[in-house]
Amino acid sequence: MVLKCTLSVLFCSLMLTVGTIHAQLLDNRCYLDGGGSAVNFFANEDITVGAVVGSLRVLGDPGKDIVLTLREKDSPVYIAPGTKDLIVAKPLDKEGLIGPSAVFVNVICERKFSDEAGIIIPVNIRVTDVNDNAPMWIGAPYKLNLSEVTVIGTRILQGIRAHDLDQPGPYSTVEYQTLPGPYSDFVAFVTPLEGTLVLKKYIDYETVQNFTVKIRAQDQGKPPKYSDTYVTIRVLDSDDQNPKFDRDVYYGQLLAGPGDVSITPETIRAEDQDRGIRADIRYSIVSSNGSEDELNFEIHPTTGTIRQRRALPPAQAHHSRTIVVKATQVDNPDRYALTTVILAPPKGSETSPSAMSVQPPVGGAEFVRGTFYVTVREDAVPGTKVSQLVPGGGGRADEPVRYRIVGSPLAQEQFRVGPGGELMLARSLNYRRTSQYTFAIESSLPGGERNTSTTVVVDVLPANMWEPRFRKPFYSFAIENPLHAQQLPMLVGRIEAADGDRTDELSFVLKGNYSNLFRVDPYGNLWLVSNRTDLPLAMRLLATVTDSGTPQKSATVPVVVKLKPETASLTSNLLVVNIVVACVLGVLLLGGLVRCVYRRRKRKVSSADQIGGHGAGGHGAIPPLKHGVDSSRFLLQRPDQRMLERPGMHAGGRLAADCAASSTLGSDNQDFLEHEGAENPRRTQIHNTRALDREELAGQNLNHLLLQWQEKYDEKNNGTEDMSIDDKLIVYF
């Protein structure tokens, strides 16, 4: 019976233990494997819809003992039925454009066959960035206007910018570049990371009026994404070209009287080569033969028609004339061009029928035999046609004529005559070396018949080949203070400049805030011509030198004029004066202090005299000291003063010497002796009742101090040193 009861108890215990273990197993459902209370997943933004983000690490078997659901109804993810997998239901986008950039949901896990509430598991899905966006241009395409005289290296366009929507990092870092093309070498970016274009090559409006460059913006992804756009540049014409005549040489015929000269092969005309500007042209005569051409001829400033103003003298009418015509831009006088007009004498004025003419006949006229003048500019290039020669005297045009230069080996090297009679320039001219060529040209027919010759004088017109140059890149001069200048103008220094063109004359111009105070003569001497009181220590100027060539050229150099610092010596003098003044003031102050101390001490001594006199008259003899020593031992009498007894006074009433303090440290002994008040009527008048009361009190104090001083003096002699009483006595006096 007992055994049966024991087995029953063991069986019940075993069943209870199994039930407890089973209950514990059911409680672990819906917990995360490995612990934790939330689940985190990472998903790229390019994940496709329907892809698995991840699997939940939840204990339990979905569909059997647990049920997984989402609390959010419209979530971008969902749980696949019967599984723990999270599936993408909507596109994800890190930038948040086409989908959410992050997902946060709550998963509800419910235990089957249990009455307990479900467990909520937070799930966080982080979307990571991928290079899915290409840079986008802002304000593209770009257009700009650019002058043709823009200097290389100039920043012609700033603010080019492209934006990448990817998250900060390599996927959104944009780099810029120009793509290869016909005009890609004209511009470039300063750096790949900066959207600034600079000019790399000169642009000529006459060559290209506009062009387009393709540029690209790409990120640093692998592979990178990019976008392209265009920069259109419109070239603006600038005044960088001189006008140009249609012909280098024009021909005409002198008239017997005033009138318009007929010009061949066409009317004189010049045009501005800057096609974008097309400035108006004005014509004028600049003759190399002197002022006679300006007196005899004139040209219309706009049409270019040449008019002969009067009949030429007979000596001039039989010679050809060469007139230089200048075409100048109205808006810029520095832009001009030159041409020559050769005028032949009237027909019938030839001196010989066999004379050779230069230039084709104009209206049946031929140039006379003799000296013929030709002008050519120094900067003419080799191969330039200087003139045209044809035989005169009725020769047939189909007859071959031979020409040669004689009489000057230098001219033979410098010029040549073509088979058609063209006088050509063979080598470059140099006005500084040779300014004029004189030679003869012979013409002959085959067989040596009808040989003719004429003399040709070629005048070389100087061209402005050199710019003025300064000897130094910077000039600095020092002058005395203009306020001390004795005489104006005053020479400050010399600015040295030179020009390689021999005939050019230099002129100087000063610019700056103080340029009106100075003047530069043609030799470069800098003069101070005016004066002011508010001049700084350094005056900065700009000196510009301009030559007299055509066209004029100039150069500029900085000039600094400094005033010599005279304030240093003045400052030192002022310092000495200040020291002297300070010393004098110090002496005066010290003297005043000494005087005040002296007067105060004198007043104290006078008070002591009065106190001593009052004590002697009022109290009689000085009482003995503490140690029984006679006090007269310490009272000194003046040797020149004697005690006189007055009539009517008894011997006991004889005056005693007034006591006075004498310093034990070696100061001068002073004796204080006061006679009776009856002996000095002035003192009797001064000491009134109030003064006597004060003096009586002071006398008592003085006697007390004298007694103490005597005691301390004795103690000092006995080896005890206490100078406090002496100090008090000295201070009292």
Secondary structure as GFF3:
##gff-version 3
##sequence-region A 1 733
A	DSSP	alpha_helix	2	27	.	.	.	ID=ss1
A	DSSP	beta_strand	39	44	.	.	.	ID=ss2
A	DSSP	beta_strand	52	55	.	.	.	ID=ss3
A	DSSP	beta_strand	66	70	.	.	.	ID=ss4
A	DSSP	beta_strand	77	79	.	.	.	ID=ss5
A	DSSP	beta_strand	85	88	.	.	.	ID=ss6
A	DSSP	beta_strand	102	111	.	.	.	ID=ss7
A	DSSP	beta_strand	119	128	.	.	.	ID=ss8
A	DSSP	beta_strand	136	138	.	.	.	ID=ss9
A	DSSP	beta_strand	142	147	.	.	.	ID=ss10
A	DSSP	beta_strand	155	157	.	.	.	ID=ss11
A	DSSP	beta_strand	161	163	.	.	.	ID=ss12
A	DSSP	beta_strand	175	178	.	.	.	ID=ss13
A	DSSP	beta_strand	187	191	.	.	.	ID=ss14
A	DSSP	beta_strand	194	199	.	.	.	ID=ss15
A	DSSP	beta_strand	210	218	.	.	.	ID=ss16
A	DSSP	beta_strand	226	236	.	.	.	ID=ss17
A	DSSP	beta_strand	243	245	.	.	.	ID=ss18
A	DSSP	beta_strand	249	253	.	.	.	ID=ss19
A	DSSP	beta_strand	259	260	.	.	.	ID=ss20
A	DSSP	beta_strand	263	264	.	.	.	ID=ss21
A	DSSP	beta_strand	270	272	.	.	.	ID=ss22
A	DSSP	beta_strand	281	285	.	.	.	ID=ss23
A	DSSP	alpha_helix	292	296	.	.	.	ID=ss24
A	DSSP	beta_strand	297	299	.	.	.	ID=ss25
A	DSSP	beta_strand	306	308	.	.	.	ID=ss26
A	DSSP	alpha_helix	314	317	.	.	.	ID=ss27
A	DSSP	beta_strand	321	329	.	.	.	ID=ss28
A	DSSP	beta_strand	336	344	.	.	.	ID=ss29
A	DSSP	beta_strand	357	358	.	.	.	ID=ss30
A	DSSP	beta_strand	371	377	.	.	.	ID=ss31
A	DSSP	beta_strand	385	390	.	.	.	ID=ss32
A	DSSP	beta_strand	402	406	.	.	.	ID=ss33
A	DSSP	alpha_helix	409	414	.	.	.	ID=ss34
A	DSSP	beta_strand	415	417	.	.	.	ID=ss35
A	DSSP	beta_strand	422	425	.	.	.	ID=ss36
A	DSSP	beta_strand	436	444	.	.	.	ID=ss37
A	DSSP	beta_strand	452	461	.	.	.	ID=ss38
A	DSSP	beta_strand	469	470	.	.	.	ID=ss39
A	DSSP	beta_strand	475	479	.	.	.	ID=ss40
A	DSSP	three_ten_helix	482	484	.	.	.	ID=ss41
A	DSSP	beta_strand	490	494	.	.	.	ID=ss42
A	DSSP	beta_strand	497	498	.	.	.	ID=ss43
A	DSSP	beta_strand	507	511	.	.	.	ID=ss44
A	DSSP	three_ten_helix	515	517	.	.	.	ID=ss45
A	DSSP	beta_strand	518	520	.	.	.	ID=ss46
A	DSSP	beta_strand	525	528	.	.	.	ID=ss47
A	DSSP	beta_strand	538	546	.	.	.	ID=ss48
A	DSSP	beta_strand	554	563	.	.	.	ID=ss49
A	DSSP	alpha_helix	567	619	.	.	.	ID=ss50
A	DSSP	three_ten_helix	631	634	.	.	.	ID=ss51
A	DSSP	three_ten_helix	651	653	.	.	.	ID=ss52
A	DSSP	alpha_helix	681	686	.	.	.	ID=ss53
A	DSSP	alpha_helix	689	717	.	.	.	ID=ss54
A	DSSP	alpha_helix	724	732	.	.	.	ID=ss55
###
